[in-house]
Every structure is written in C-alpha cells, then in structure tokens.
Amino acid sequence: MKFLTDYSMLSAISNLQSTGASILTAMQLLGIISAAIAFGIGAYHLIWGGVRGRQSSIVWFIGGAIGLVILMGATAIAQYIDSQVVF
C-alpha cells in the first residue's frame, strides 16, 4: 500500500514539474515578443523623441534587455533549484 502512495506522490511531482516547464516555455515566448516591442518603442523614442528621446529610449532598451536576460535565464535557475532540492 505504501508503494502506491509513493508512486502517486512521484507522479504528482512529475506532473507539477512538466506543468512548470510548459508555463516557463510559454513565458519565454511572450518575453521575446515583449522585448521586441520594448526595443521598438525605444527605437521610436530615439528617432522621433526630440531632445529627450535618447534618454527615454535608453530606459526602454535597458529594460527590455534585462527582462529578456532574466526570462531566458529562468530555465537555468529552475534547473539549478531542481538539482538542489532533495526529498
């Protein structure tokens, strides 16, 4: 009986991990799209922003790049945490 309980617990954990990986993959796709939009807005400010356009465009470029790096690194962070957790 204990075997069935342990098996169902491992199955639940496996399902949770696969769901988390699917959510992370979807978030990374949306992150690429949102970074492209942020870079486009930054380019718009750079070209048409006038005197303060360069200052506001740098904010968009840095924000988009940092967000993209964090989202793309999330898989590595999740794998590191997964390797460190022991049941």
BAKETOR-884893 format. One record per residue (C-alpha): residue number from 1; x, y, z. Coordinates in Angstrom, 2 decimals. Example, Ala and Ser with C-alpha at 12.3 -4.5 7.8 and 13.67 -1.06 7.14 Angstrom:
<site><num>1</num><u>12.30</u><v>-4.50</v><w>7.80</w></site>
<site><num>2</num><u>13.67</u><v>-1.06</v><w>7.14</w></site>
//
This chain:
<site><num>1</num><u>0.00</u><v>0.00</v><w>0.00</w></site>
<site><num>2</num><u>2.88</u><v>2.36</v><w>0.77</w></site>
<site><num>3</num><u>4.26</u><v>1.72</v><w>-2.73</w></site>
<site><num>4</num><u>1.08</u><v>3.06</v><w>-4.32</w></site>
<site><num>5</num><u>1.17</u><v>6.15</v><w>-2.14</w></site>
<site><num>6</num><u>4.82</u><v>6.82</v><w>-3.02</w></site>
<site><num>7</num><u>4.15</u><v>6.24</v><w>-6.72</w></site>
<site><num>8</num><u>1.21</u><v>8.65</v><w>-6.77</w></site>
<site><num>9</num><u>3.31</u><v>11.27</v><w>-4.97</w></site>
<site><num>10</num><u>6.13</u><v>10.93</v><w>-7.52</w></site>
<site><num>11</num><u>3.62</u><v>11.10</v><w>-10.33</w></site>
<site><num>12</num><u>2.16</u><v>14.30</v><w>-8.89</w></site>
<site><num>13</num><u>5.62</u><v>15.85</v><w>-8.58</w></site>
<site><num>14</num><u>6.48</u><v>14.85</v><w>-12.15</w></site>
<site><num>15</num><u>3.24</u><v>16.37</v><w>-13.41</w></site>
<site><num>16</num><u>3.95</u><v>19.55</v><w>-11.48</w></site>
<site><num>17</num><u>7.45</u><v>19.79</v><w>-12.96</w></site>
<site><num>18</num><u>6.20</u><v>19.30</v><w>-16.51</w></site>
<site><num>19</num><u>3.47</u><v>21.90</v><w>-15.98</w></site>
<site><num>20</num><u>6.04</u><v>24.37</v><w>-14.65</w></site>
<site><num>21</num><u>8.30</u><v>23.72</v><w>-17.64</w></site>
<site><num>22</num><u>5.40</u><v>24.32</v><w>-20.04</w></site>
<site><num>23</num><u>4.48</u><v>27.58</v><w>-18.30</w></site>
<site><num>24</num><u>8.12</u><v>28.70</v><w>-18.38</w></site>
<site><num>25</num><u>8.38</u><v>27.97</v><w>-22.10</w></site>
<site><num>26</num><u>5.23</u><v>29.99</v><w>-22.79</w></site>
<site><num>27</num><u>6.52</u><v>32.86</v><w>-20.66</w></site>
<site><num>28</num><u>9.80</u><v>32.87</v><w>-22.57</w></site>
<site><num>29</num><u>7.96</u><v>33.13</v><w>-25.88</w></site>
<site><num>30</num><u>5.91</u><v>36.05</v><w>-24.56</w></site>
<site><num>31</num><u>9.11</u><v>37.57</v><w>-23.17</w></site>
<site><num>32</num><u>10.75</u><v>37.55</v><w>-26.59</w></site>
<site><num>33</num><u>7.71</u><v>39.25</v><w>-28.07</w></site>
<site><num>34</num><u>7.52</u><v>41.86</v><w>-25.30</w></site>
<site><num>35</num><u>11.28</u><v>42.57</v><w>-25.57</w></site>
<site><num>36</num><u>10.87</u><v>43.14</v><w>-29.30</w></site>
<site><num>37</num><u>8.02</u><v>45.57</v><w>-28.57</w></site>
<site><num>38</num><u>10.15</u><v>47.35</v><w>-25.93</w></site>
<site><num>39</num><u>13.04</u><v>47.66</v><w>-28.40</w></site>
<site><num>40</num><u>10.62</u><v>49.03</v><w>-30.99</w></site>
<site><num>41</num><u>9.27</u><v>51.62</v><w>-28.57</w></site>
<site><num>42</num><u>12.83</u><v>52.55</v><w>-27.64</w></site>
<site><num>43</num><u>13.71</u><v>52.98</v><w>-31.32</w></site>
<site><num>44</num><u>10.63</u><v>55.14</v><w>-31.81</w></site>
<site><num>45</num><u>11.69</u><v>57.38</v><w>-28.92</w></site>
<site><num>46</num><u>15.24</u><v>57.51</v><w>-30.25</w></site>
<site><num>47</num><u>14.16</u><v>58.55</v><w>-33.73</w></site>
<site><num>48</num><u>11.18</u><v>60.80</v><w>-33.01</w></site>
<site><num>49</num><u>11.71</u><v>61.74</v><w>-29.35</w></site>
<site><num>50</num><u>13.43</u><v>65.04</v><w>-29.90</w></site>
<site><num>51</num><u>15.73</u><v>66.38</v><w>-27.23</w></site>
<site><num>52</num><u>14.71</u><v>63.87</v><w>-24.54</w></site>
<site><num>53</num><u>14.29</u><v>60.98</v><w>-26.94</w></site>
<site><num>54</num><u>17.69</u><v>59.48</v><w>-26.31</w></site>
<site><num>55</num><u>17.18</u><v>59.46</v><w>-22.53</w></site>
<site><num>56</num><u>13.80</u><v>57.76</v><w>-22.74</w></site>
<site><num>57</num><u>14.98</u><v>55.28</v><w>-25.38</w></site>
<site><num>58</num><u>17.86</u><v>54.08</v><w>-23.20</w></site>
<site><num>59</num><u>15.37</u><v>53.19</v><w>-20.47</w></site>
<site><num>60</num><u>13.35</u><v>51.08</v><w>-22.91</w></site>
<site><num>61</num><u>16.46</u><v>49.36</v><w>-24.30</w></site>
<site><num>62</num><u>17.91</u><v>48.52</v><w>-20.88</w></site>
<site><num>63</num><u>14.54</u><v>47.37</v><w>-19.51</w></site>
<site><num>64</num><u>13.89</u><v>45.13</v><w>-22.48</w></site>
<site><num>65</num><u>17.38</u><v>43.62</v><w>-22.35</w></site>
<site><num>66</num><u>17.30</u><v>42.95</v><w>-18.60</w></site>
<site><num>67</num><u>13.83</u><v>41.40</v><w>-18.80</w></site>
<site><num>68</num><u>14.91</u><v>39.19</v><w>-21.68</w></site>
<site><num>69</num><u>18.04</u><v>38.02</v><w>-19.86</w></site>
<site><num>70</num><u>16.04</u><v>37.18</v><w>-16.72</w></site>
<site><num>71</num><u>13.41</u><v>35.23</v><w>-18.66</w></site>
<site><num>72</num><u>15.94</u><v>33.33</v><w>-20.74</w></site>
<site><num>73</num><u>17.95</u><v>32.52</v><w>-17.62</w></site>
<site><num>74</num><u>14.87</u><v>31.29</v><w>-15.76</w></site>
<site><num>75</num><u>15.30</u><v>27.78</v><w>-17.16</w></site>
<site><num>76</num><u>18.83</u><v>27.56</v><w>-15.79</w></site>
<site><num>77</num><u>17.68</u><v>28.91</v><w>-12.44</w></site>
<site><num>78</num><u>14.84</u><v>26.38</v><w>-12.30</w></site>
<site><num>79</num><u>17.16</u><v>23.51</v><w>-13.20</w></site>
<site><num>80</num><u>19.62</u><v>24.58</v><w>-10.50</w></site>
<site><num>81</num><u>16.87</u><v>24.70</v><w>-7.88</w></site>
<site><num>82</num><u>15.57</u><v>21.32</v><w>-9.06</w></site>
<site><num>83</num><u>19.01</u><v>19.77</v><w>-8.68</w></site>
<site><num>84</num><u>19.40</u><v>21.19</v><w>-5.16</w></site>
<site><num>85</num><u>16.01</u><v>20.05</v><w>-3.79</w></site>
<site><num>86</num><u>16.13</u><v>16.62</v><w>-2.23</w></site>
<site><num>87</num><u>13.08</u><v>14.76</v><w>-0.92</w></site>
//
